[in-house]
Amino acid sequence: MSAMPKCPTCSSEYTYEDGDQFVCPECAHEWPKRAAENPGTASVVRDAFGTELKDGDSLTVIKDLKVKGSSLVVKVGTKVKNIRIVSGDHDIDCKIDGIGAMQLKSEFVKKA
């Protein structure tokens, strides 16, 4: 059996493979296999004002955002705590009080 990498978020050694990703059962963090092979190739995510964002940062929303598929709106000034950077068009994964888990684009937030 090949050695599985430890979780980059919580350092758990109980990770497992799921298709083309590794998954941590303790913190539910998922990351692609190719990221584990090339850890130095991560892209930099920046907020609307050019500040670099990292996992665990706190943010503030700078524009009213409609939540797709519902009548809810994320208002300007809403604080978002403990973000996670992901790849894709919506590059911030977070939970917002009163709304729940969602993904945001970095162009609509600023670092708090």
VOGU-3710 file (C-alpha; in Angstrom, 3 decimals, decimal comma):
1> msampkcptc> 0,000/0,000/0,000  1,358/3,432/-0,912  1,705/6,075/1,779  -1,088/8,657/1,783  -0,140/12,291/2,363  -1,208/13,974/5,578  -4,057/16,475/5,427  -2,658/19,977/4,695  -5,359/21,551/6,884  -5,365/19,489/10,093
11> sseytyedgd> -2,337/17,163/9,580  -4,468/14,043/9,999  -2,827/10,842/8,823  -6,153/9,126/8,059  -6,610/10,515/4,538  -7,983/8,406/1,710  -8,346/8,550/-2,074  -11,661/9,391/-3,732  -11,322/9,409/-7,510  -8,742/12,051/-8,406
21> qfvcpecahe> -8,755/13,666/-4,946  -7,552/13,009/-1,433  -10,091/13,408/1,405  -9,592/13,939/5,137  -12,317/12,224/7,212  -11,578/14,363/10,281  -11,948/17,890/8,849  -13,624/17,043/5,480  -10,886/18,855/3,528  -10,519/17,697/-0,086
31> wpkraaenpg> -7,586/18,423/-2,377  -6,544/17,160/-5,816  -3,852/14,501/-6,109  -1,779/16,714/-8,372  -1,635/19,398/-5,642  -0,101/16,830/-3,293  2,530/16,041/-5,918  3,351/19,719/-6,650  2,745/21,719/-3,471  4,590/24,815/-4,756
41> tasvvrdafg> 2,256/25,513/-7,695  -0,652/27,065/-5,770  -2,126/30,216/-7,278  -2,442/33,382/-5,228  -5,968/34,633/-4,476  -6,371/38,368/-3,875  -9,316/40,428/-2,619  -10,870/43,413/-4,422  -8,060/45,683/-3,202  -5,141/43,378/-4,030
51> telkdgdslt> -4,495/41,943/-0,567  -3,459/38,280/-0,600  -6,000/35,923/1,008  -5,151/32,732/2,902  -7,112/29,934/4,571  -8,578/31,050/7,912  -8,769/34,768/7,083  -11,774/36,930/7,945  -13,432/38,974/5,209  -16,053/41,669/4,685
61> vikdlkvkgs> -18,443/41,677/1,707  -18,187/44,940/-0,314  -21,300/44,569/-2,493  -24,849/43,218/-2,047  -24,823/39,668/-3,429  -27,976/37,788/-4,416  -27,935/34,117/-3,418  -28,722/32,096/-6,511  -31,826/29,931/-6,165  -33,303/31,815/-3,213
71> slvvkvgtkv> -34,591/35,229/-2,207  -31,739/35,803/0,276  -29,203/38,610/-0,130  -25,743/38,871/1,433  -25,607/42,542/2,456  -22,668/44,934/2,228  -20,559/44,757/5,390  -21,388/41,131/6,187  -18,451/39,531/8,010  -17,222/36,137/6,856
81> knirivsgdh> -14,891/34,238/9,202  -12,545/31,312/8,683  -12,518/31,099/4,877  -11,009/28,342/2,776  -9,346/29,013/-0,590  -10,468/26,646/-3,369  -9,802/26,480/-7,090  -12,414/27,548/-9,606  -14,431/30,616/-10,567  -15,753/31,074/-7,026
91> didckidgig> -12,472/30,800/-5,142  -13,594/31,290/-1,512  -15,475/28,596/0,417  -17,148/29,829/3,622  -20,145/29,791/5,946  -22,234/32,922/6,444  -24,405/33,274/9,557  -28,100/33,093/8,651  -27,409/31,797/5,145  -25,090/28,796/5,463
101> amqlksefvk> -22,281/27,356/3,380  -21,532/29,046/0,083  -18,775/30,060/-2,287  -17,799/33,645/-3,082  -15,684/35,349/-5,702  -12,679/37,147/-4,295  -13,511/40,290/-6,286  -16,493/40,993/-3,989  -14,701/40,859/-0,624  -11,991/42,668/1,314
111> ka> -9,775/41,344/4,069  -11,004/42,392/7,508
//
